[in-house]
Amino acid sequence: MDRISQLAEQLGLALKAQGAQVSTAESCTGGGIAEAITRIPGSSAWFEAGYVTYSNAQKTRQLDVCADLFDSVGAVSREVVEAMVRGAQSHSGARYAVAVSGVAGPDGGSAEKPVGTVWLAWGDGERLYSVRRQFSGSRDEVRRQTVETALAGLLRLLAEENPAMG
């Protein structure tokens, strides 16, 4: 079993033990986090919803991200992923949520946000954490590292640890 599947399986066990659900709000991973979670048998007991909001318009429409944020801080930012988490929780009713937005490449980067820049956020309804990561490698490698980091962070959040510290 690969690392991502192991993390998803551990997440399922932890959520099931708490009787809790999780939702995902994804941009650069295109649903990869939700796919990893739902590859685990029985995930319907703890996976509530997945939002793939690749465009800014869909982040606003589906997750209530304030459209003004895109002009002021950009889609790849702390403010946007935190708003995505809150929107996913609000719309799905899940206690836990994770959100990601980044520049997977191979192009689209800038001096301020080079290829591999990813913002992640996690929330449990009370606490909200976010972190910027700089991943390296191909587009697929950046996306894989993002999915792995998102799942590992959810596990830390369920253990009442800061998911951004891992």
Secondary structure, 3 states (H helix, E strand, C coil): CCHHHHHHHHHHHHHHHHCCCEEEEECCCCCHHHHHHHCCCCHHHCEEEEEECCCHHHHHHHHCCCCHHHHHCCCCCHHHHHHHHHHHHHHHCCCEEEEEEECCCCCCCCCCCCCCEEEEEEECCCCEEEEEEECCCCHHHHHHHHHHHHHHHHHHHHCCCCHHHC
